[in-house]
Amino acid sequence: MNIDQVLDNLIIELHLLDPLSSLVFIKLEILLVHGVTKNNQASFCREFEEIGSSYFLISMTALLILIHLATLLNSSLAIRKLLGTQMNIETEFIRTSCGTTTDPGLCMTTFSGYASEIQASPKLLAWTALSVSLNTTRSASTVIAKLSKSHGLTPKEIAAIRDCVEELKDSVDELKRACDEMGSGGGKSFELRMSDIQTWVSAALTDEDTCMDGFSGKYVNGNLKTTVRRQIVEVAHLISIALTFVNHYAAHP
């Protein structure tokens, strides 16, 4: 139930107790809407009493309702303030972490939406970055594979696309292994597990460079090269960001 519903119900209940009291509470509602964030509980009660004195002596029932409402409002404001503070801490963690990457803008845009899930955990940040990189690489592979069916491509262009798709498939496999290993809790030592993850992510980053090498020749259509490059650059930047977070977690678990 929101505050408007609470106020409406209280006005009805007070009117049944005393028809004049509901008029006072309507004025109290106006006070709440315009001033509750500026007044503490004590001054809030004094405002209510001043308004009410011109109509009736405040009954014990109305006073108890007021105290309950004021406490409820103060608790609600405190909770919102606490949540806001917590969200600022989580967002600041993302911002600080992104500042160490090669593309802070892309990093912040991509991962700020995961702040509440990541909180301030280097492990969750690294795992999230790996997961996002994996999904983005899969999407890029699908887009580039469809390009091979475009009309007017030369045999060399088709071959370059197919080679790139194969490189992306390798990246998907490597990133998936890294994600799985990051989520693994047993077996290997922490150092060995992180070493494997770093190796796989580094290999995935190399795959993107190899993909673009196939489109470096003059025989490749400019529009095709631009389309492929747009996909690969985003993937490469996200994998690079993920590797930064993995390296940081490996050094500071």
Backbone as CSV, one residue per row, in Angstrom:
resi,resn,N_x,N_y,N_z,CA_x,CA_y,CA_z,C_x,C_y,C_z
1,MET,0.854,-1.191,0.000,0.000,0.000,0.000,0.889,1.240,0.000
2,ASN,0.635,2.218,-0.908,1.470,3.404,-0.954,0.954,4.465,-0.004
3,ILE,1.688,5.580,0.117,1.347,6.606,1.092,-0.003,7.247,0.804
4,ASP,-0.348,7.411,-0.481,-1.649,8.003,-0.815,-2.796,7.136,-0.321
5,GLN,-2.663,5.822,-0.480,-3.701,4.919,-0.010,-3.805,4.946,1.512
6,VAL,-2.655,5.021,2.187,-2.661,5.096,3.653,-3.404,6.331,4.119
7,LEU,-3.103,7.472,3.493,-3.750,8.724,3.876,-5.251,8.686,3.622
8,ASP,-5.651,8.165,2.483,-7.083,8.080,2.169,-7.810,7.234,3.192
9,ASN,-7.239,6.098,3.556,-7.879,5.220,4.534,-7.976,5.889,5.899
10,LEU,-6.934,6.608,6.283,-6.945,7.278,7.584,-7.979,8.392,7.626
11,ILE,-8.133,9.105,6.525,-9.143,10.170,6.473,-10.534,9.591,6.674
12,ILE,-10.805,8.453,6.011,-12.105,7.811,6.161,-12.328,7.360,7.599
13,GLU,-11.297,6.722,8.195,-11.434,6.228,9.558,-11.612,7.363,10.553
14,LEU,-10.872,8.462,10.374,-10.999,9.597,11.272,-12.350,10.274,11.137
15,HIS,-12.890,10.304,9.928,-14.200,10.909,9.713,-15.277,10.142,10.467
16,LEU,-15.140,8.828,10.561,-16.097,8.022,11.318,-16.004,8.319,12.809
17,LEU,-14.787,8.616,13.285,-14.602,8.952,14.697,-15.100,10.360,14.993
18,ASP,-14.802,11.273,14.120,-15.146,12.682,14.322,-15.149,13.372,12.975
19,PRO,-16.303,13.845,12.477,-16.378,14.464,11.155,-15.382,15.608,10.972
20,LEU,-15.092,16.354,12.071,-14.160,17.459,11.928,-12.724,16.983,11.750
21,SER,-12.432,15.817,12.330,-11.056,15.347,12.298,-10.574,15.066,10.880
22,SER,-11.468,14.651,10.018,-11.055,14.368,8.644,-10.623,15.636,7.933
23,LEU,-11.225,16.791,8.281,-10.809,18.053,7.685,-9.380,18.389,8.094
24,VAL,-9.068,18.120,9.372,-7.714,18.361,9.843,-6.731,17.465,9.105
25,PHE,-7.127,16.229,8.905,-6.207,15.290,8.277,-5.994,15.599,6.809
26,ILE,-7.007,16.172,6.150,-6.815,16.602,4.769,-5.736,17.676,4.706
27,LYS,-5.774,18.591,5.679,-4.717,19.609,5.725,-3.378,18.972,6.058
28,LEU,-3.419,17.954,6.898,-2.192,17.235,7.227,-1.628,16.561,5.988
29,GLU,-2.507,16.042,5.136,-2.050,15.393,3.902,-1.304,16.388,3.025
30,ILE,-1.812,17.618,2.948,-1.124,18.650,2.171,0.245,18.933,2.759
31,LEU,0.305,18.980,4.090,1.570,19.201,4.765,2.559,18.083,4.456
32,LEU,2.053,16.851,4.430,2.907,15.701,4.143,3.498,15.799,2.737
33,VAL,2.637,16.098,1.782,3.068,16.119,0.390,4.137,17.186,0.155
34,HIS,3.966,18.340,0.828,4.868,19.448,0.539,6.016,19.585,1.520
35,GLY,5.910,18.951,2.686,6.947,19.216,3.668,7.533,18.056,4.409
36,VAL,7.104,16.830,4.113,7.564,15.716,4.924,9.057,15.488,4.824
37,THR,9.628,15.801,3.694,11.068,15.566,3.543,11.893,16.660,4.220
38,LYS,11.236,17.727,4.623,11.970,18.833,5.223,11.837,18.867,6.748
39,ASN,10.918,18.091,7.317,10.646,18.141,8.747,10.951,16.818,9.401
40,ASN,11.453,16.862,10.609,11.637,15.620,11.352,10.347,15.254,12.052
41,GLN,10.369,14.145,12.755,9.132,13.648,13.346,8.568,14.625,14.372
42,ALA,9.429,15.257,15.195,8.950,16.150,16.247,8.246,17.367,15.665
43,SER,8.891,18.051,14.697,8.275,19.228,14.105,7.036,18.850,13.315
44,PHE,7.057,17.655,12.741,5.908,17.148,11.988,4.690,17.038,12.915
45,CYS,4.896,16.521,14.124,3.807,16.377,15.101,3.305,17.746,15.552
46,ARG,4.219,18.703,15.738,3.817,20.046,16.156,2.960,20.707,15.084
47,GLU,3.341,20.537,13.817,2.543,21.091,12.714,1.118,20.542,12.767
48,PHE,1.037,19.233,12.999,-0.275,18.591,13.040,-1.113,19.164,14.180
49,GLU,-0.496,19.360,15.336,-1.219,19.834,16.509,-1.696,21.261,16.306
50,GLU,-0.828,22.099,15.659,-1.217,23.481,15.406,-2.415,23.568,14.471
51,ILE,-2.388,22.734,13.429,-3.511,22.732,12.484,-4.772,22.242,13.182
52,GLY,-4.619,21.198,13.992,-5.784,20.594,14.624,-6.410,21.432,15.714
53,SER,-5.672,22.317,16.357,-6.186,23.049,17.506,-7.352,23.947,17.147
54,SER,-7.441,24.400,15.918,-8.532,25.282,15.531,-9.820,24.520,15.255
55,TYR,-9.779,23.197,15.238,-10.962,22.404,14.948,-11.429,21.587,16.147
56,PHE,-10.505,20.884,16.821,-10.912,20.024,17.935,-9.701,19.639,18.758
57,LEU,-9.921,19.153,19.951,-8.831,18.631,20.750,-8.483,17.260,20.203
58,ILE,-7.210,17.094,19.894,-6.808,15.845,19.237,-7.120,14.657,20.137
59,SER,-7.857,13.719,19.608,-8.219,12.530,20.382,-7.016,11.599,20.475
60,MET,-7.053,10.737,21.479,-5.957,9.793,21.663,-5.824,8.892,20.438
61,THR,-6.948,8.502,19.856,-6.901,7.631,18.680,-6.193,8.316,17.515
62,ALA,-6.544,9.585,17.252,-5.927,10.318,16.155,-4.437,10.514,16.397
63,LEU,-4.073,10.762,17.668,-2.673,10.970,17.988,-1.852,9.706,17.767
64,LEU,-2.418,8.563,18.186,-1.730,7.298,17.968,-1.550,7.011,16.483
65,ILE,-2.586,7.323,15.709,-2.492,7.131,14.256,-1.399,8.022,13.683
66,LEU,-1.323,9.267,14.163,-0.303,10.191,13.690,1.098,9.665,13.984
67,ILE,1.321,9.220,15.229,2.637,8.729,15.617,3.034,7.531,14.766
68,HIS,2.048,6.641,14.517,2.331,5.467,13.693,2.709,5.885,12.274
69,LEU,1.960,6.852,11.731,2.225,7.299,10.371,3.581,7.988,10.271
70,ALA,3.871,8.857,11.249,5.146,9.572,11.230,6.313,8.603,11.313
71,THR,6.173,7.585,12.160,7.232,6.574,12.285,7.397,5.816,10.984
72,LEU,6.250,5.481,10.359,6.285,4.770,9.081,6.984,5.582,8.018
73,LEU,6.686,6.875,7.960,7.292,7.741,6.961,8.788,7.889,7.203
74,ASN,9.160,8.081,8.469,10.584,8.211,8.781,11.352,6.945,8.431
75,SER,10.735,5.781,8.713,11.382,4.508,8.389,11.535,4.361,6.891
76,SER,10.483,4.756,6.163,10.527,4.643,4.708,11.621,5.523,4.127
77,LEU,11.735,6.745,4.634,12.773,7.653,4.149,14.164,7.119,4.484
78,ALA,14.296,6.546,5.682,15.593,5.992,6.085,15.990,4.831,5.198
79,ILE,15.011,3.978,4.872,15.290,2.829,4.016,15.705,3.292,2.627
80,ARG,14.982,4.288,2.096,15.324,4.798,0.768,16.718,5.417,0.765
81,LYS,17.059,6.123,1.846,18.386,6.727,1.949,19.460,5.656,2.006
82,LEU,19.180,4.579,2.784,20.141,3.485,2.902,20.355,2.796,1.562
83,LEU,19.238,2.536,0.857,19.334,1.882,-0.450,20.079,2.766,-1.443
84,GLY,19.811,4.079,-1.373,20.499,4.999,-2.270,21.993,5.023,-2.012
85,THR,22.370,4.982,-0.733,23.785,4.958,-0.376,24.449,3.688,-0.873
86,GLN,23.739,2.549,-0.691,24.280,1.273,-1.139,24.461,1.259,-2.652
87,MET,23.484,1.808,-3.383,23.577,1.854,-4.838,24.749,2.724,-5.282
88,ASN,24.986,3.845,-4.557,26.117,4.706,-4.897,27.443,3.966,-4.719
89,ILE,27.538,3.166,-3.652,28.756,2.398,-3.400,28.980,1.396,-4.525
90,GLU,27.905,0.699,-4.916,28.020,-0.316,-5.966,28.396,0.320,-7.305
91,THR,27.760,1.439,-7.641,28.062,2.115,-8.899,29.488,2.654,-8.900
92,GLU,29.935,3.159,-7.757,31.288,3.685,-7.664,32.323,2.581,-7.850
93,PHE,31.998,1.376,-7.368,32.896,0.238,-7.565,33.049,-0.067,-9.055
94,ILE,31.927,-0.042,-9.779,31.972,-0.275,-11.229,32.784,0.828,-11.907
95,ARG,32.540,2.069,-11.504,33.231,3.200,-12.135,34.750,3.121,-11.908
96,THR,35.137,2.823,-10.676,36.558,2.722,-10.355,37.220,1.570,-11.115
97,SER,36.529,0.436,-11.173,37.064,-0.728,-11.876,37.197,-0.454,-13.365
98,CYS,36.195,0.201,-13.942,36.228,0.505,-15.376,37.350,1.472,-15.716
99,GLY,37.725,2.305,-14.758,38.793,3.267,-14.986,40.134,2.627,-15.259
100,THR,40.279,1.349,-14.931,41.545,0.645,-15.156,41.572,-0.082,-16.497
101,THR,40.480,-0.022,-17.260,40.382,-0.765,-18.520,40.792,0.101,-19.703
102,THR,40.871,-0.528,-20.865,41.258,0.182,-22.084,40.130,1.012,-22.673
103,ASP,38.884,0.748,-22.245,37.733,1.485,-22.764,36.756,1.752,-21.617
104,PRO,37.045,2.744,-20.756,36.182,3.016,-19.596,34.741,3.351,-19.967
105,GLY,34.549,4.055,-21.095,33.196,4.425,-21.503,32.336,3.216,-21.809
106,LEU,32.840,2.328,-22.668,32.115,1.111,-23.004,31.909,0.261,-21.759
107,CYS,32.929,0.199,-20.916,32.862,-0.596,-19.698,31.736,-0.109,-18.797
108,MET,31.678,1.200,-18.556,30.664,1.766,-17.666,29.267,1.586,-18.248
109,THR,29.149,1.819,-19.541,27.846,1.651,-20.196,27.364,0.209,-20.111
110,THR,28.287,-0.726,-20.261,27.929,-2.144,-20.290,27.623,-2.698,-18.909
111,PHE,28.412,-2.325,-17.903,28.335,-3.015,-16.621,27.650,-2.244,-15.494
112,SER,27.343,-0.964,-15.688,26.664,-0.215,-14.627,25.286,-0.799,-14.328
113,GLY,24.663,-1.396,-15.351,23.353,-2.012,-15.133,23.403,-3.272,-14.287
114,TYR,24.597,-3.804,-14.085,24.762,-5.007,-13.262,25.256,-4.678,-11.852
115,ALA,25.270,-3.382,-11.500,25.873,-2.951,-10.237,25.257,-3.655,-9.028
116,SER,23.923,-3.785,-9.004,23.276,-4.381,-7.831,23.605,-5.858,-7.692
117,GLU,23.848,-6.549,-8.814,24.223,-7.961,-8.749,25.707,-8.122,-8.397
118,ILE,26.545,-7.256,-8.956,27.984,-7.347,-8.724,28.353,-6.845,-7.332
119,GLN,27.625,-5.794,-6.873,27.918,-5.130,-5.596,29.376,-4.643,-5.613
120,ALA,30.233,-5.177,-4.758,31.640,-4.748,-4.776,32.538,-5.977,-4.815
121,SER,32.121,-6.984,-5.575,32.834,-8.255,-5.641,33.693,-8.346,-6.899
122,PRO,35.009,-8.380,-6.774,35.885,-8.541,-7.953,35.593,-9.835,-8.709
123,LYS,35.235,-10.896,-7.978,34.942,-12.165,-8.640,33.684,-12.053,-9.493
124,LEU,32.616,-11.461,-8.938,31.370,-11.310,-9.692,31.561,-10.364,-10.875
125,LEU,32.394,-9.353,-10.702,32.670,-8.438,-11.803,33.376,-9.170,-12.936
126,ALA,34.376,-9.985,-12.590,35.103,-10.742,-13.618,34.187,-11.749,-14.300
127,TRP,33.378,-12.438,-13.506,32.478,-13.441,-14.086,31.442,-12.781,-14.993
128,THR,30.902,-11.646,-14.567,29.916,-10.928,-15.390,30.540,-10.467,-16.699
129,ALA,31.766,-9.962,-16.630,32.456,-9.505,-17.842,32.699,-10.662,-18.802
130,LEU,33.060,-11.825,-18.262,33.250,-13.007,-19.104,31.931,-13.434,-19.751
131,SER,30.867,-13.415,-18.960,29.559,-13.831,-19.467,29.058,-12.894,-20.566
132,VAL,29.205,-11.583,-20.350,28.795,-10.604,-21.363,29.635,-10.757,-22.622
133,SER,30.932,-10.967,-22.456,31.820,-11.169,-23.614,31.418,-12.409,-24.403
134,LEU,31.072,-13.474,-23.683,30.644,-14.719,-24.329,29.386,-14.498,-25.160
135,ASN,28.391,-13.851,-24.571,27.130,-13.624,-25.288,27.322,-12.694,-26.483
136,THR,28.167,-11.671,-26.321,28.421,-10.731,-27.421,29.168,-11.416,-28.565
137,THR,30.099,-12.298,-28.226,30.854,-13.032,-29.257,29.926,-13.966,-30.028
138,ARG,29.023,-14.618,-29.328,28.046,-15.486,-30.003,27.194,-14.684,-30.981
139,SER,26.731,-13.516,-30.542,25.901,-12.672,-31.409,26.676,-12.207,-32.630
140,ALA,27.932,-11.813,-32.421,28.769,-11.362,-33.540,29.000,-12.485,-34.534
141,SER,29.208,-13.693,-34.022,29.418,-14.851,-34.896,28.201,-15.092,-35.787
142,THR,27.014,-14.947,-35.204,25.772,-15.135,-35.974,25.637,-14.076,-37.056
143,VAL,25.908,-12.819,-36.695,25.785,-11.716,-37.660,26.760,-11.897,-38.818
144,ILE,28.004,-12.208,-38.498,29.028,-12.345,-39.540,28.772,-13.569,-40.411
145,ALA,28.271,-14.660,-39.828,27.948,-15.859,-40.607,26.880,-15.555,-41.658
146,LYS,25.929,-14.705,-41.303,24.868,-14.348,-42.252,25.408,-13.539,-43.424
147,LEU,26.519,-12.838,-43.189,27.108,-12.031,-44.268,27.587,-12.899,-45.426
148,SER,27.942,-14.153,-45.142,28.445,-15.045,-46.195,27.378,-15.363,-47.234
149,LYS,26.108,-15.095,-46.876,25.003,-15.369,-47.801,24.624,-14.131,-48.609
150,SER,25.365,-13.043,-48.407,25.074,-11.814,-49.151,25.405,-12.007,-50.631
151,HIS,24.671,-11.298,-51.476,24.901,-11.401,-52.921,26.124,-10.577,-53.335
152,GLY,26.817,-11.046,-54.335,27.908,-10.288,-54.928,29.248,-10.442,-54.253
153,LEU,29.371,-11.365,-53.299,30.659,-11.556,-52.629,31.611,-12.359,-53.509
154,THR,32.866,-12.041,-53.431,33.869,-12.806,-54.156,34.249,-14.050,-53.349
155,PRO,34.839,-15.050,-53.989,35.273,-16.245,-53.259,36.218,-15.921,-52.104
156,LYS,37.111,-14.929,-52.304,38.039,-14.567,-51.232,37.302,-13.938,-50.046
157,GLU,36.292,-13.143,-50.337,35.514,-12.521,-49.263,34.735,-13.576,-48.486
158,ILE,34.157,-14.519,-49.180,33.420,-15.602,-48.513,34.369,-16.419,-47.641
159,ALA,35.558,-16.678,-48.167,36.557,-17.437,-47.404,36.970,-16.678,-46.149
160,ALA,37.135,-15.357,-46.257,37.528,-14.538,-45.106,36.440,-14.552,-44.043
161,ILE,35.185,-14.508,-44.489,34.063,-14.555,-43.539,34.032,-15.893,-42.811
162,ARG,34.191,-16.961,-43.562,34.139,-18.293,-42.950,35.295,-18.504,-41.966
163,ASP,36.468,-17.998,-42.328,37.612,-18.107,-41.416,37.349,-17.317,-40.132
164,CYS,36.742,-16.148,-40.294,36.432,-15.312,-39.140,35.429,-16.000,-38.222
165,VAL,34.411,-16.619,-38.818,33.400,-17.333,-38.029,34.052,-18.466,-37.244
166,GLU,34.993,-19.147,-37.854,35.705,-20.226,-37.152,36.498,-19.676,-35.970
167,GLU,37.143,-18.523,-36.170,37.880,-17.888,-35.080,36.935,-17.497,-33.942
168,LEU,35.761,-16.999,-34.306,34.775,-16.606,-33.293,34.243,-17.817,-32.528
169,LYS,34.089,-18.934,-33.245,33.658,-20.157,-32.567,34.696,-20.598,-31.539
170,ASP,35.961,-20.455,-31.903,37.032,-20.767,-30.950,36.945,-19.843,-29.731
171,SER,36.665,-18.568,-30.000,36.532,-17.608,-28.901,35.385,-17.987,-27.979
172,VAL,34.272,-18.393,-28.572,33.107,-18.807,-27.776,33.477,-19.975,-26.868
173,ASP,34.171,-20.966,-27.441,34.582,-22.133,-26.651,35.508,-21.727,-25.501
174,GLU,36.443,-20.856,-25.801,37.416,-20.439,-24.783,36.763,-19.608,-23.685
175,LEU,35.866,-18.715,-24.072,35.176,-17.891,-23.076,34.219,-18.718,-22.227
176,LYS,33.601,-19.717,-22.852,32.710,-20.589,-22.092,33.502,-21.383,-21.055
177,ARG,34.661,-21.882,-21.449,35.507,-22.614,-20.506,35.938,-21.692,-19.363
178,ALA,36.245,-20.442,-19.708,36.651,-19.479,-18.679,35.507,-19.201,-17.703
179,CYS,34.292,-19.040,-18.242,33.121,-18.807,-17.386,32.882,-19.996,-16.463
180,ASP,32.938,-21.188,-17.031,32.709,-22.395,-16.236,33.762,-22.536,-15.141
181,GLU,34.997,-22.245,-15.499,36.085,-22.381,-14.530,35.969,-21.329,-13.426
182,MET,35.520,-20.137,-13.791,35.345,-19.085,-12.791,34.270,-19.473,-11.774
183,GLY,33.262,-20.189,-12.250,32.184,-20.612,-11.355,32.484,-21.892,-10.611
184,SER,33.587,-22.542,-10.940,33.945,-23.802,-10.291,34.504,-23.533,-8.904
185,GLY,34.094,-24.354,-7.952,34.536,-24.130,-6.586,35.556,-25.113,-6.064
186,GLY,35.847,-26.164,-6.786,36.753,-27.186,-6.255,37.735,-27.697,-7.280
187,GLY,38.467,-28.736,-6.870,39.432,-29.350,-7.784,40.767,-28.642,-7.757
188,LYS,40.988,-27.765,-8.721,42.270,-27.078,-8.852,42.455,-26.036,-7.742
189,SER,43.714,-25.661,-7.572,44.001,-24.549,-6.670,43.538,-23.252,-7.314
190,PHE,43.377,-22.226,-6.509,42.943,-20.933,-7.037,43.924,-20.427,-8.082
191,GLU,45.203,-20.530,-7.813,46.226,-20.019,-8.731,46.178,-20.724,-10.079
192,LEU,46.034,-22.051,-10.051,45.985,-22.808,-11.298,44.709,-22.508,-12.071
193,ARG,43.590,-22.390,-11.348,42.316,-22.086,-12.004,42.371,-20.724,-12.687
194,MET,42.904,-19.729,-12.005,42.986,-18.390,-12.592,43.974,-18.352,-13.752
195,SER,45.038,-19.130,-13.667,46.004,-19.185,-14.768,45.348,-19.732,-16.026
196,ASP,44.542,-20.770,-15.873,43.825,-21.338,-17.020,42.855,-20.324,-17.615
197,ILE,42.138,-19.620,-16.732,41.174,-18.623,-17.203,41.883,-17.518,-17.981
198,GLN,42.974,-17.034,-17.454,43.736,-15.985,-18.134,44.232,-16.449,-19.504
199,THR,44.652,-17.713,-19.583,45.124,-18.263,-20.861,44.003,-18.312,-21.881
200,TRP,42.822,-18.770,-21.461,41.691,-18.886,-22.390,41.198,-17.520,-22.849
201,VAL,41.126,-16.565,-21.939,40.646,-15.234,-22.324,41.653,-14.554,-23.250
202,SER,42.920,-14.717,-22.976,43.953,-14.152,-23.849,43.879,-14.766,-25.244
203,ALA,43.630,-16.071,-25.305,43.505,-16.752,-26.600,42.295,-16.232,-27.369
204,ALA,41.187,-15.997,-26.642,39.977,-15.471,-27.286,40.242,-14.094,-27.879
205,LEU,41.045,-13.293,-27.181,41.376,-11.956,-27.683,42.236,-12.044,-28.942
206,THR,43.122,-13.008,-28.977,43.967,-13.222,-30.163,43.124,-13.664,-31.357
207,ASP,42.094,-14.454,-31.109,41.204,-14.915,-32.186,40.575,-13.742,-32.923
208,GLU,40.214,-12.680,-32.182,39.565,-11.522,-32.820,40.551,-10.826,-33.768
209,ASP,41.804,-10.734,-33.335,42.823,-10.125,-34.208,43.024,-10.945,-35.481
210,THR,43.029,-12.265,-35.317,43.200,-13.155,-36.475,42.046,-13.008,-37.447
211,CYS,40.849,-12.851,-36.897,39.659,-12.659,-37.741,39.825,-11.420,-38.612
212,MET,40.225,-10.311,-38.021,40.342,-9.061,-38.767,41.475,-9.102,-39.781
213,ASP,42.486,-9.916,-39.525,43.598,-10.029,-40.471,43.115,-10.491,-41.840
214,GLY,42.070,-11.325,-41.832,41.547,-11.844,-43.094,40.858,-10.800,-43.944
215,PHE,40.546,-9.633,-43.351,39.844,-8.574,-44.082,40.749,-7.377,-44.357
216,SER,42.030,-7.569,-44.187,42.964,-6.451,-44.350,43.369,-6.202,-45.807
217,GLY,43.137,-7.182,-46.671,43.543,-7.040,-48.067,42.657,-6.086,-48.850
218,LYS,43.180,-5.572,-49.962,42.433,-4.640,-50.801,41.286,-5.316,-51.537
219,TYR,41.324,-6.630,-51.600,40.287,-7.347,-52.343,38.947,-7.373,-51.604
220,VAL,38.944,-6.955,-50.334,37.712,-7.011,-49.541,36.918,-5.728,-49.731
221,ASN,35.618,-5.876,-49.983,34.716,-4.738,-50.147,34.730,-3.864,-48.884
222,GLY,34.757,-2.537,-49.102,34.843,-1.604,-47.975,33.688,-1.720,-46.999
223,ASN,32.465,-1.853,-47.498,31.285,-1.965,-46.628,31.326,-3.253,-45.808
224,LEU,31.773,-4.334,-46.448,31.876,-5.614,-45.745,32.908,-5.506,-44.623
225,LYS,34.033,-4.889,-44.948,35.094,-4.731,-43.952,34.597,-3.896,-42.763
226,THR,33.855,-2.822,-43.055,33.334,-1.947,-41.990,32.352,-2.692,-41.098
227,THR,31.479,-3.485,-41.712,30.479,-4.237,-40.945,31.140,-5.254,-40.020
228,VAL,32.106,-5.987,-40.562,32.807,-6.988,-39.761,33.610,-6.306,-38.651
229,ARG,34.289,-5.237,-39.013,35.120,-4.535,-38.034,34.275,-4.027,-36.860
230,ARG,33.096,-3.499,-37.146,32.227,-2.983,-36.086,31.897,-4.077,-35.076
231,GLN,31.605,-5.267,-35.579,31.283,-6.395,-34.695,32.507,-6.836,-33.891
232,ILE,33.623,-6.965,-34.575,34.832,-7.505,-33.943,35.422,-6.532,-32.921
233,VAL,35.372,-5.245,-33.229,35.929,-4.252,-32.300,35.192,-4.286,-30.962
234,GLU,33.877,-4.349,-31.007,33.105,-4.401,-29.753,33.452,-5.659,-28.966
235,VAL,33.512,-6.799,-29.670,33.860,-8.055,-29.011,35.253,-7.968,-28.394
236,ALA,36.212,-7.468,-29.163,37.598,-7.385,-28.685,37.712,-6.485,-27.464
237,HIS,36.996,-5.366,-27.472,37.060,-4.446,-26.328,36.457,-5.089,-25.076
238,LEU,35.352,-5.793,-25.244,34.720,-6.443,-24.090,35.595,-7.562,-23.525
239,ILE,36.245,-8.313,-24.418,37.141,-9.379,-23.946,38.349,-8.772,-23.239
240,SER,38.844,-7.661,-23.777,39.971,-6.979,-23.137,39.588,-6.492,-21.731
241,ILE,38.376,-5.955,-21.611,37.869,-5.511,-20.303,37.769,-6.705,-19.356
242,ALA,37.219,-7.807,-19.870,37.094,-9.017,-19.053,38.456,-9.500,-18.572
243,LEU,39.446,-9.457,-19.451,40.788,-9.899,-19.079,41.373,-9.008,-17.977
244,THR,41.109,-7.720,-18.061,41.566,-6.799,-17.013,40.963,-7.168,-15.662
245,PHE,39.675,-7.449,-15.659,39.002,-7.803,-14.401,39.471,-9.165,-13.883
246,VAL,39.707,-10.094,-14.802,40.215,-11.421,-14.406,41.600,-11.273,-13.779
247,ASN,42.463,-10.479,-14.419,43.814,-10.275,-13.894,43.781,-9.627,-12.513
248,HIS,42.863,-8.678,-12.341,42.749,-8.002,-11.043,42.278,-8.975,-9.968
249,TYR,41.295,-9.789,-10.307,40.803,-10.767,-9.332,41.863,-11.801,-8.999
250,ALA,42.632,-12.210,-10.001,43.706,-13.185,-9.769,44.747,-12.637,-8.797
251,ALA,44.995,-11.336,-8.903,45.994,-10.705,-8.031,45.433,-10.316,-6.665
252,HIS,44.108,-10.052,-6.626,43.471,-9.619,-5.369,42.162,-10.374,-5.158
253,PRO,42.231,-11.662,-4.830,41.002,-12.474,-4.679,40.171,-12.043,-3.472
